[in-house]
Amino acid sequence: MAESPMETEVVEEEVVQPVAQTISPEAWPKVRFGQEDFNNVWQSLTQARSKTPGTLPDTTLFAKALADSVKYLNGFGGKPEGYISYEGLKDGTSPFLFDIGKVDDKGRGVRLSDKQIIALLAEDYDGNPFETGTNT
């Protein structure tokens, strides 16, 4: 007995690609310092580093401290573990980078230097980013 051909129906489904919701620089939380506070923190790091041989450079210590503390600011509450971290900002895997549009032309997170992390996460009371070398 011959089998009758099976009827098939073609169903077209729309494929929706995930789109990062870009957060404007004004919207993400930053650590704010007055110039004197910034200078005091920077001086403390410099003094602590000078007393401990083999310690990380000042910019690395400061960038790491910022990234490790900024996640506790309002605005990052409820974000998953690892949403923003020093390591993720350095190697380009932090989901925060995608949310703020810091991606390369292949859609990968941009790897940030310590100075870029500081400029991204710290600002003075007027909203200007702190840049090591110019504000120290």
Buried (B, 14 or more C-beta within 10 A) or exposed (E): EEEEEEEEEEEEEEEEEEEEEEBEEEEBBBBBBEEEEBEEBBEEBBEEBEEEEEEBEBBBBBBBBBBEEBBEBEEBEEEEEEBBBBEBBBEBBBBBBBBBEBBEEEEEBBBBBBBBBBBBBBBBEEEEBBEBEEBB
